[in-house]
Amino acid sequence: MDPYSAEGELINIHTHFYQSQYQEVIDFDTSSFSAENELPVRVLKLRARIALGQAEDVVADVAGEAVPDLEAVGALAEYTLGKTDAALTTIEKLASSAADNVTVQVVGGTVLQAAGKSEEALALLSQHQGSLDAVALIVQIHLQQNRSDLAVKEVTAARRWAQDSLLVNLAEAWVGVRVGGEKYQQAFYVYEELAQGSSTFSVPSLIAQAVCEIHLGRLEEAQSALQQAIEKDPKNAEGIANLLVLNSISGNSTDELLESLKQANPNHQLLLDLEEKSSLFDKAAAKYSAKA
């Protein structure tokens, strides 16, 4: 049985993780958990620490561990720190020797996808046996490949056996934002429920709610949600980037937010895209420059 399933004792800590409530994961009292769940709990807590920027500590924590789950998490931490070659070497080794391990599948798939190895990631993830974590990552990869059709197919299949699981609802919301139309409203309901609940609130959920509001044309509501998100986490690059986009749509100045984004994450995809498009524009403009 999937240790994170609704029938397992890890359901609550797992839910915190996928609600982006990483500190709650770390602080979660697991003293009453069975011995067989000691490793899955440790994996979740380590992944939460990586998400909170503690990758160096995680590398030190798992150093010398000869357990596939911990080796995979260590590789993810290394990748986060920019040690891409070492991380990929570890994951590729694990993909050959422990491909049936769900942590290797999910964490390994995450590293492979981040490194641009989508097909290798999908090949590893396809070996899962009823893991919603794997399904969620497969959906994200298909969306990054612009294969909404495959993402829809994956979510539809998972809905048959996972029913009203949080991860299935989130995956359906991811697909909804990509597909658009009436799906924006459906995705909004998912994120609003998470963002407005006192026990489920997280900054990423609030940002996602705001993104749906933008697509629905509710710019004032989106502005309010994004400002609230940035007040909670002033250095959140996704919050700053989406507020920057919103200000641009609204015709407001973006200079200050652009500088804030550069400080929060100089390699953010929005900045890279802007730099690329600016360079392309300059090259095109040079062809039509006035000749003396």
C-alpha positions as CSV (number, residue, x, y, z in Angstrom):
1,M,0.0,0.0,0.0
2,D,1.1,3.5,-0.7
3,P,2.3,4.8,2.7
4,Y,0.9,8.2,1.9
5,S,-2.6,6.9,1.0
6,A,-5.8,7.9,2.8
7,E,-5.7,4.6,4.7
8,G,-2.2,5.3,6.0
9,E,-1.1,7.2,9.2
10,L,1.0,9.5,7.1
11,I,-2.0,11.2,5.4
12,N,-1.9,14.4,7.5
13,I,1.9,15.1,7.3
14,H,1.7,14.2,3.5
15,T,-1.2,16.7,3.1
16,H,0.9,19.4,4.8
17,F,3.7,18.7,2.3
18,Y,1.5,19.1,-0.7
19,Q,-0.1,22.2,0.7
20,S,3.4,23.7,0.8
21,Q,3.2,23.9,4.6
22,Y,6.8,22.8,4.9
23,Q,7.4,24.1,8.4
24,E,4.4,22.1,9.6
25,V,5.9,19.0,8.1
26,I,9.2,19.5,9.9
27,D,7.4,20.2,13.2
28,F,4.9,17.4,12.9
29,D,4.8,15.1,15.9
30,T,5.6,11.6,14.6
31,S,6.3,9.9,17.9
32,S,3.2,7.7,17.6
33,F,3.9,6.5,14.1
34,S,4.8,2.8,13.4
35,A,8.4,1.8,12.8
36,E,7.6,0.9,9.2
37,N,6.8,4.6,8.5
38,E,10.0,6.0,10.0
39,L,11.8,6.2,6.6
40,P,8.9,7.7,4.7
41,V,8.5,10.3,7.4
42,R,12.2,11.2,7.3
43,V,12.0,11.5,3.6
44,L,9.1,14.0,3.8
45,K,10.9,16.0,6.5
46,L,14.1,16.1,4.5
47,R,12.3,17.2,1.3
48,A,10.5,19.9,3.3
49,R,13.9,21.2,4.6
50,I,15.1,21.4,1.0
51,A,12.0,23.4,0.0
52,L,12.8,25.8,2.8
53,G,16.4,26.4,1.6
54,Q,18.2,24.0,3.9
55,A,19.7,21.8,1.2
56,E,23.3,22.0,2.6
57,D,22.0,20.7,6.0
58,V,20.2,17.9,4.2
59,V,23.3,16.8,2.3
60,A,25.2,16.6,5.6
61,D,22.3,14.8,7.2
62,V,22.2,11.9,4.7
63,A,26.0,11.7,3.9
64,G,27.1,8.1,4.0
65,E,23.6,6.7,4.1
66,A,23.3,3.6,1.9
67,V,19.5,3.7,1.7
68,P,18.1,4.4,-1.8
69,D,15.4,6.8,-0.4
70,L,18.0,8.8,1.4
71,E,20.5,8.7,-1.5
72,A,17.8,10.1,-3.8
73,V,16.9,12.9,-1.4
74,G,20.6,13.7,-1.0
75,A,20.9,13.9,-4.8
76,L,17.9,16.3,-4.9
77,A,19.6,18.5,-2.3
78,E,22.8,18.5,-4.3
79,Y,21.0,19.4,-7.5
80,T,19.4,22.3,-5.6
81,L,22.9,23.5,-4.6
82,G,24.0,23.4,-8.2
83,K,25.9,20.1,-8.0
84,T,24.1,18.8,-11.1
85,D,26.6,16.3,-12.4
86,A,26.9,14.5,-9.0
87,A,23.2,14.5,-8.5
88,L,22.4,13.1,-11.9
89,T,25.1,10.4,-11.5
90,T,23.4,9.3,-8.2
91,I,19.9,9.3,-9.7
92,E,20.9,7.4,-12.8
93,K,22.5,4.8,-10.7
94,L,19.4,4.5,-8.5
95,A,17.2,4.3,-11.6
96,S,19.1,1.2,-12.6
97,S,19.3,-0.5,-9.2
98,A,16.1,0.6,-7.4
99,A,13.6,1.7,-9.9
100,D,10.8,0.0,-8.0
101,N,11.4,2.3,-5.0
102,V,8.7,5.1,-4.9
103,T,11.0,7.7,-3.4
104,V,13.6,7.0,-6.2
105,Q,10.8,7.3,-8.7
106,V,9.4,10.6,-7.4
107,V,12.6,12.3,-6.2
108,G,14.6,10.9,-9.1
109,G,12.0,12.0,-11.6
110,T,12.1,15.5,-10.1
111,V,15.8,15.7,-10.6
112,L,15.7,14.3,-14.1
113,Q,13.0,16.6,-15.2
114,A,14.8,19.6,-13.7
115,A,17.8,18.6,-15.7
116,G,15.8,18.5,-18.9
117,K,15.6,14.7,-19.1
118,S,11.9,14.4,-19.5
119,E,11.7,11.1,-21.2
120,E,14.0,9.5,-18.6
121,A,11.9,11.0,-15.9
122,L,8.7,9.6,-17.4
123,A,10.3,6.2,-17.9
124,L,11.2,6.0,-14.2
125,L,7.9,7.3,-13.0
126,S,5.9,5.0,-15.2
127,Q,7.0,2.1,-13.0
128,H,5.0,3.3,-10.0
129,Q,2.4,1.1,-8.5
130,G,-0.5,3.3,-7.4
131,S,1.6,6.3,-6.2
132,L,-0.3,9.6,-6.4
133,D,3.0,11.4,-5.9
134,A,4.2,9.8,-9.1
135,V,1.0,10.7,-10.9
136,A,1.2,14.3,-9.8
137,L,4.8,14.6,-11.2
138,I,3.8,12.9,-14.4
139,V,1.0,15.5,-14.9
140,Q,3.5,18.3,-14.2
141,I,5.9,16.9,-16.8
142,H,3.3,16.6,-19.4
143,L,2.2,20.2,-18.8
144,Q,5.8,21.4,-19.2
145,Q,5.9,19.4,-22.5
146,N,2.7,21.3,-23.6
147,R,0.9,17.9,-23.7
148,S,-2.3,18.9,-22.0
149,D,-4.0,16.0,-23.6
150,L,-1.7,13.5,-21.8
151,A,-2.0,15.4,-18.5
152,V,-5.8,15.3,-18.8
153,K,-5.6,11.5,-19.5
154,E,-3.4,11.0,-16.4
155,V,-5.7,12.9,-14.1
156,T,-8.8,11.2,-15.4
157,A,-7.3,7.8,-14.8
158,A,-6.1,8.7,-11.3
159,R,-9.5,10.1,-10.4
160,R,-11.0,6.6,-10.9
161,W,-9.0,5.1,-8.1
162,A,-8.0,8.1,-5.9
163,Q,-11.4,9.9,-5.9
164,D,-11.3,13.1,-3.9
165,S,-7.6,13.0,-2.9
166,L,-5.9,16.4,-2.4
167,L,-3.2,15.5,-5.0
168,V,-5.8,14.6,-7.6
169,N,-7.6,17.9,-7.0
170,L,-4.4,19.8,-7.3
171,A,-3.4,18.0,-10.5
172,E,-6.8,18.7,-11.9
173,A,-6.3,22.4,-11.0
174,W,-2.9,22.5,-12.7
175,V,-4.5,21.1,-15.8
176,G,-7.4,23.5,-15.6
177,V,-5.2,26.5,-15.5
178,R,-3.4,25.3,-18.6
179,V,-6.6,24.3,-20.5
180,G,-8.4,27.5,-19.6
181,G,-11.9,28.5,-20.4
182,E,-14.4,27.4,-17.7
183,K,-11.6,25.3,-16.2
184,Y,-10.1,28.5,-14.7
185,Q,-13.1,28.8,-12.3
186,Q,-12.8,25.2,-11.3
187,A,-9.1,25.6,-10.5
188,F,-9.9,28.7,-8.6
189,Y,-12.2,26.9,-6.3
190,V,-9.5,24.4,-5.4
191,Y,-6.9,27.0,-4.6
192,E,-9.4,29.3,-2.8
193,E,-10.4,26.5,-0.5
194,L,-6.8,25.9,0.4
195,A,-5.8,29.5,0.6
196,Q,-8.7,30.6,2.8
197,G,-8.7,27.7,5.3
198,S,-6.8,28.5,8.5
199,S,-5.4,24.9,8.6
200,T,-4.6,24.7,4.9
201,F,-3.2,28.2,4.2
202,S,0.1,28.6,2.4
203,V,1.6,31.3,0.3
204,P,1.9,29.2,-2.8
205,S,-1.9,28.4,-2.6
206,L,-2.6,32.1,-2.3
207,I,-0.5,32.9,-5.3
208,A,-2.2,30.1,-7.3
209,Q,-5.6,31.6,-6.3
210,A,-4.4,35.0,-7.6
211,V,-3.2,33.5,-10.9
212,C,-6.7,32.1,-11.5
213,E,-8.2,35.5,-10.6
214,I,-6.0,37.1,-13.3
215,H,-7.2,34.6,-15.9
216,L,-10.8,35.3,-14.8
217,G,-10.3,39.0,-15.2
218,R,-10.7,39.8,-11.5
219,L,-7.6,42.0,-11.3
220,E,-8.5,43.8,-8.1
221,E,-9.0,40.5,-6.3
222,A,-5.7,39.1,-7.7
223,Q,-3.9,42.3,-6.6
224,S,-5.2,41.8,-3.0
225,A,-4.2,38.2,-2.9
226,L,-0.7,38.8,-4.3
227,Q,0.0,41.6,-1.9
228,Q,-1.2,39.5,1.0
229,A,1.2,36.7,-0.2
230,I,4.2,39.1,-0.4
231,E,3.4,40.5,3.0
232,K,3.6,36.9,4.3
233,D,6.7,36.1,2.4
234,P,8.5,39.3,1.0
235,K,11.2,37.3,-0.8
236,N,8.8,34.9,-2.6
237,A,9.9,35.1,-6.2
238,E,6.7,33.6,-7.6
239,G,4.6,36.1,-5.7
240,I,6.8,39.0,-7.0
241,A,6.8,37.7,-10.5
242,N,3.0,37.3,-10.7
243,L,2.5,40.8,-9.2
244,L,4.9,42.1,-11.8
245,V,2.8,40.5,-14.5
246,L,-0.4,41.9,-13.0
247,N,1.0,45.4,-12.8
248,S,2.1,45.2,-16.5
249,I,-1.5,44.1,-17.4
250,S,-2.9,46.9,-15.4
251,G,-0.6,49.5,-16.9
252,N,1.2,50.2,-13.7
253,S,5.0,50.6,-13.2
254,T,7.0,47.3,-12.9
255,D,10.5,48.7,-12.3
256,E,10.5,48.3,-8.5
257,L,9.1,44.8,-8.8
258,L,11.6,43.9,-11.5
259,E,14.5,44.8,-9.1
260,S,12.8,42.9,-6.3
261,L,12.6,39.8,-8.5
262,K,16.3,40.1,-9.5
263,Q,17.2,40.1,-5.8
264,A,14.8,37.3,-4.8
265,N,15.8,35.0,-7.7
266,P,18.2,36.3,-10.4
267,N,17.6,33.2,-12.5
268,H,13.8,33.3,-12.4
269,Q,12.2,32.1,-15.6
270,L,10.4,35.4,-16.1
271,L,13.8,37.3,-16.0
272,L,15.4,34.8,-18.4
273,D,12.5,35.1,-20.8
274,L,12.6,38.9,-20.7
275,E,16.3,38.9,-21.3
276,E,16.0,36.5,-24.2
277,K,13.2,38.6,-25.8
278,S,15.1,41.8,-25.3
279,S,18.1,40.4,-27.0
280,L,16.0,39.1,-30.0
281,F,14.3,42.6,-30.2
282,D,17.7,44.3,-30.3
283,K,18.9,42.0,-33.1
284,A,15.8,42.6,-35.1
285,A,16.0,46.3,-34.6
286,A,19.6,46.4,-35.7
287,K,18.6,45.2,-39.1
288,Y,16.5,48.4,-39.6
289,S,18.9,50.9,-38.1
290,A,19.4,54.2,-40.0
291,K,22.4,54.1,-42.3
292,A,24.7,57.1,-42.4
